[in-house]
Amino acid sequence: MRIGVDARALTGRWTGDRTYWLNLVRGLLDTMPEGDNLVLYTRLPLASGLLPADTRYTVRTVPASNDRLWTMLHFPRALRADGIDVAHTQYTTPLRAPCPLLTTVHDISFRLYPEWFPRKHRMLLNLSVPVAMRRARIVITDSASSRRDILRIYRLAPEKVEAIHLAAAPEYVPVPAATARSYVEEHFGIRDPFVLSVGVLQPRKNFALLVEAFARALRKEALPHRLVLTGKRGWRVDDITRLAARLDLLDRLIFTDYVPDDALPLLYSATDVMAYPSLYEGFGLPPLEAMACGAPTLVSDAPAMPEVVGDGAWVLPVMDACAWADGLIAMLTDAHTRQCWSARARARAACFSWKDTSRRTLRAYYRALGLEDAKDG
């Protein structure tokens, strides 16, 4: 089987999309049976050394003047020329293709909560994603929660939509605390203990609630901690700064902006608490990555967080700042509580693996071809 992958995300900055494709491709190389191979299609050249050397994949750079033209014209032409049996995309697909298509739709928050998206972004997603899901032979999503949303809103055949969990990459392991704290001080200038939150700075991530909860916790307890927000600046990021100023919290708030993935295990290992109050997720990878590093973790009860973290993180009401303040205080003032949640976090994170994600995705490829009894590597 020749598998074509829209691998454009691999040529961009480290984001959730890039993390997904990088680990999926790595996992497929570990699980594909003999005779299967991958062709990774990009618009721009792939950085050398990003993927392990392996004869079972090739990278094909297909130039185009823009992404839409690439998807609709150049990508399907390349699939035909290369004799691809099945192709895998994300969110968008060509209108016509020479082989069965699968598409990954991590979530449909753009449809459920349009107020969280800039108008142009929202319009493009609403135009392209429903068409892509109808065109695809199989739609892959990240959780049972997201699958239910897709089926409820778009009325697709249940057998067409498959939930396949993600996992923390193998690099996410605990780093000795002294090493991690030394790195954080050297690279980010953070000397005090801190609470960490990771994600694009946008309304969906609910950072405003975390800022308010942190301010409440400081009013109740004499905590030495700072609040560190790590992620690229999205839209309405100034709302967070204005709220922190109103709560007299600016001297306790640190924005690291975007950081490379290799810095994240050190941040997770150095923090006292990872807090993730997101309003909605198709999966929620940062909490699982933090848990794999042993970080005591607080998450919201919004979809799909309880499904992902299980009993490995403390689940709190998504809009209850008082409950979040109490959770922060309980974690930050009691080392034994942190140790217990750290152990539970690592145990839960170990239940997920990219090998399993890739094996199930490979089966979906075979199913798209009508080969129900897929081979495992």
N, C-alpha and C positions, 0 to 999 in steps of 0.2 A: 504494500500500500504506500502510495506517495501522498504525503500530507503537505498541503500548502498552508502557510501561516502568515497572516497580515502582521508583520513584526515591526511596524513603524514605531511603536512605543519604545522599542529597545534602543532607538537612536535619540531619544529625548532625555530630559533630566529625570532623576530618580523620583518617581511618583508611584502611587498605588498601581496604575496601569502597567508601568514598566516592571514593577516588582512581580505582578501577576505573570506576565509573559516570560520574564527571565526564569522564574522558578518552574513554570510549567514546561518550558523547553528543556531545562536541565532534567526535570523529572521524566519527561518523555524519552530522553536519551537513555535513562536508566531502566525504563520499563518496556520500550518497544521490542517486539519480537524480531528475530533475524529476518531480514528482507524488507522491513518497513524503513522509510526514510523521510526526512523533513526537508522542505524548501522554505526558507525564511525570506519573505519579500519585504523590502524596505524602499523608501524614497531616497534616503541618504545612506552613505556607507556606515556599516556597523563598526564600532570601536574594536580594535584588536584586543584579544585577551578577555573579552566579555564572557564568552562561552568556552567551555572546554574543547580542546581539539578532538574531533570525532568525524569519521568518514561518513557517518549516517545523516549528516545534515550539510546543506549548502546554503549560502546566502546569495540572494539575487537582488541587486540594486536596480530598481526600475524607476528612472527619472520621470518627473511630471511637473508641470508648472504649479499645481496646487493639489491639495489632498482630495478634493471632490473629484477632480478629473482622474487622479490616480485610482480611486476606488471604483469609479464607474466604467473606466475605459482601459487603463493600462494594466491594472491588476488582473481582471478577467482574461485579457489577451495573454498575459504571462502564464496564467494557469493553464490555458489551452496549449500554448506552445510547449510547456514542460510536461504535459500529460499527467496533471495532478488528478488524483482520484477523489479527494475530499479536501475542502478548505475551511479554515477556522478564522473568523474575524471577531471584532469587538464592536458592539453597538450598531455599526453600519455594515451593509453588504452591497455588492454590486446588484443592479437590477437584473442582470443576466449573467450567468456563469456557466462554464462547461462541465461543472461537477457539483455534487451535493455540497451545501454550505451549512456550517454551524456558526452561531454567533454567541458570544458571551455578553450578557447584560447583567452587570453587577447589581444594579437596583434600578427602580423607576421613580426615584425621588423627584425627578424633574416633572413627573406627571402628578404625583401625590401631593407635592408641596412646591408649587410653582413659584411661590414668593421667595424661595431661597435662591433663585437663579436669576442672573441678569436676563433681560427680555430676549436678546439675540440668542444667547445660549439655549434658553428654554425653547424658543421657536424651532431651532435647528434640531434639537433632540426629539421634539414632538413630531416633526416631519419625517425624520429618518429612522428612528428606532422602531416604531410600529411596523413600518414597511419591511425593515430588516428581519424582524421576528416572524412575520408572515412568510417571507421569502426563504428563511432558513429551514432546513430539515429538522434541526434540533436547536433549541435555545438552552444554553447553560447559564445558570445563575448561582450565586454563592451560598444560599441558605434556603431552608424550607420556608422561612418567613418571606423572603423575597419571591420565591416561587408562588406562594399563595397570592401575593400582591399582583404579580404578572397575570396569573390565571383569572383573578377577580376583575381586573381592569380591562384586559385585552381579549378575554374569552378564547384563549388558545386551547387546543386539545391537550388534556392533562399529560398524555404520553409524550408530547412534544417538548415539554419544559422539564429539565432535569436540574436538581439542586446538587451541586458538588462543592463541598467545603474547601476552603483554602487552609493554609498553615503558615506558621512562622518559618522563615528560611533557616537552613542549618547554621548560619552565622549568629543567630540569636541564642546565645548561651550566657549564663552568668559570668561576669568579669569580677575578679576580686575587688572588693569595695575600695581599698586604698588605691589601686591602679585606676579604677574608674573615676574616683573623685579627683585624683591628680590630673587626669586627662581633661576633665570638665573645667577645672580651674585654669589649666594652661590654655585651652582652646576657646573657652567661653567666658573666662574671668569670673566664674561662679564659685565663691568660697563658702557661702552659707549652705546649710541643708535646704533642700527644695522639693516642691511638688512639681511634677512634670505633666504636661499634656501635649499630645502630638497630633497634628492634623492641619489641613489647609485652614487658614484663618478666615472663616466665613460663617454666616448665621447658622447653617445646619449643624455645625459642631458645638453650638450652645456654650461657647466660651464665656458669654455674659453671665450665665448662671454660675459658672465656676469662679469667676472673679467675685461675684457677690457672695458666694459661699465662703470663699477664702477670706474675704473681709470680715464676715460674721465670725469665722473661726478665730481670727486675730483679736477681735473684740472680746471673745470669751476666754482666750488663753494667751499667755505671753510666749508665742511661738517665734523661733528665730528664722523661720523658713521664708523663702521667696517662692513665687509662682513663675515657672518657666514655661512659656508657650513656644513650641517648636513646630515650624511649618511655614510654607510659603504664604505670602500675604494675598488673600483673596479679596473679594469685594466686601465693602462695609467694614473693613478692619478698623477704621477710625472709631467705630461704635465702641469697641473694646477699650481703646485708650481713653475716650471720653468718660466711660463708666468708671474706669480705674481712677481717673482724676477726681470724679465726683465723690468717690469713696476714700479719697486720700491714700491711694494704694500704688501710685506710680513708682515710688521708691522700692516697692517690693515686687514689681512686675518686670520680667525680663523676656524680651523677644529675641530668640536666636535666629529667626527667619529660617530659610531652607538650610538643612544640613545633609551631607551625604549619608547614605545608608550605613557606611562602616562606622559612623559616629553614634548611631542610635543604640547599639548594644551597651556602649559605655554610658550614655545618658540614662538608659533604663536601669543599669546596674548601680548607678550613683544616686538615683533618686530615692527618697523615702517613700513616696507614693506616686503611682501613675493614676491620673484622673481622666476619665473619658466620658463626659456628660452628653454625648451626641444625641440629637433629636431623632435621628433615623440612620440606619446603616443596612446595606445589603449583607454585610458580614461584620466588618469592624476589625481590620487587621492589626492596627497599633496596639490595642489591649492584649491581643494574643502574643504579639512580639514581646511586649513588656513582661507578660507572664512567663514566657519562655526564658527570659533573663532573670526571673525570680523577683520581679518588682511587685510589691503589694499593690493591688489594683482596685480602683473604684470605677464602676460603669453605670450607665443609666439603664432603666428597664425598658427603653425604647427598642423596637425591632432593629436588628436581630440579635441584640447583645446577650440576653439571657441564654439563647440557644447556643451561642458561641462559647461564652465563659463558663457555663454550667455552675459548678460549686467552687470554681477557682478564683472568682473575684466577688467583691461585695457589690451587690446590685442595689441601686438607689432610685427613688422616684425621679423621673426625668426633669420635672419642673419644681422640685421642692428644695429650695436653697437651704432651708433650715436642716433638712435631713443630710444634705451634702456637707454642711458645716460640721454637723455632729460626726459624720463619717470621717472627715478629715481630722478632727480632734482625736477621735478614738485611735486612728492609725498613727498620728504624729506624736502622741504623748505616751505610747505604750510599745516598747520594743518587742515584747512577747507577742502582742497582737500582730505586728508586722511580720515577725518570723513565721507565725502560723499561716498567715495569708500568703507569704512567699512560698512556703512548701506546697500549699494547695494550688497556687498559680502554676508552678512548674509541673505538677502532676497533671493538671488539666491540659496544659499546652502540649504535653507529650502525647495526647490522644489524637493529635492532628499531624499529618505529614504530607509533604509535597509528592512523595512517592505514591501515596494513596490517591491524592488529587489527580495526578497524571495517569494513573492506571484507570481510574473511572472515566477520565476524559478520553483516553484511548478507546475504551469500550464504546463511548458515544460515537466516535469516528466510525467504528465498525457498524454500529447500529444505523448510522446515517446511510451506510452503503447497503443496508438490508442484511448484514451479516450478524445475526443476533448472538451467535456463539463466538464472541471476540476472543482473540488470543491474548494471553498475558505474557509479559516478558519476565 
